[in-house]
Amino acid sequence: MKLKMVLKKFNNRLPIYLKKAPNILIQNLSLQLQQKITNKKQQRYLYHRLQLLDQLHRIDQYRYLWQSYLNLGSTSNLWP
């Protein structure tokens, strides 16, 4: 149960690029995709997908960190 709470707290933090002016972010995405994104529904969808992608990336980093700790502990015979 504590692990779920830690992951929940860990995932709720937004990176700076998602906190600052979403309009600028959508405008930059529009330039990168070379397609106008004027529909509010599309903008919300992209913004939400970016949040999910960021959470997935951070969870993968978190998992990799703990896996590396486990591997180091196992090779050093610190953990059973």
N, C-alpha and C positions, 0 to 999 in steps of 0.2 A: 504494500500500500504506500509506503514512503517513497519507493522508486517512482510510482506514478505521479506523486505530488512533486517530486524533484523535477521530473521531465516536464510536467505541466508548467511549473515556474520557469524552467529553462526555455520552453517554447514560447512563452508569452512576451519575451523581450523582442522588440522590433529593432532592426538595424537602422542606422541613421538615414540611409537612402529611402527607406519606407516611411520614416517619420516626417521628413521634410517635404513640403509642397508636392503632392501627388500629381498635380497638373504638369509640372516640369518633367517628372518621371515619365508620364504618358506621352508627353511631347517628344522626349528623347527616344522612347520606344518606337514611336511613329516614324521618326527619322531613320532609325536602324532597320525597321521592317519595310521601309519605303512604301508605307500605306497609311492613309489618314485614318485615325481612330477618333471619330467625332461622337459616336453613339455613347451615351452615358452607361448603358448596360455593358457594352464592350469594355469601357474603361474600368468599371467595377470588377468585371470578370478578370481582366489582366492584372489588376492590382491584387485581387484575392489570390490568383495563381502565383504571383510573385511572392506573396507571403507564405504560401504553402511550399514553394520551392526553397525559400530561405529556411523554413523550419526543417524540411527534409535534409538539407545540407548540414545544418547544425546538429541534427540528431545523428547523422552519419559521422560527423567529426567526433561527437561525444562517444559514440559506440567504438570508433577506431581508437580513441584515447584509452578507454577502459580495456579494450582488447590488447593494446600494447602493454598496459600495466600487467595484465594477466600473463602475457607471454614472457615479459621480463621476470616476473615473479616465479614462473614455472621453470625457466631455464636456470635461474639462480637458486633454485630449491628453497625459496622463501615461502611458497604456498604449496599445499599438497596437490 
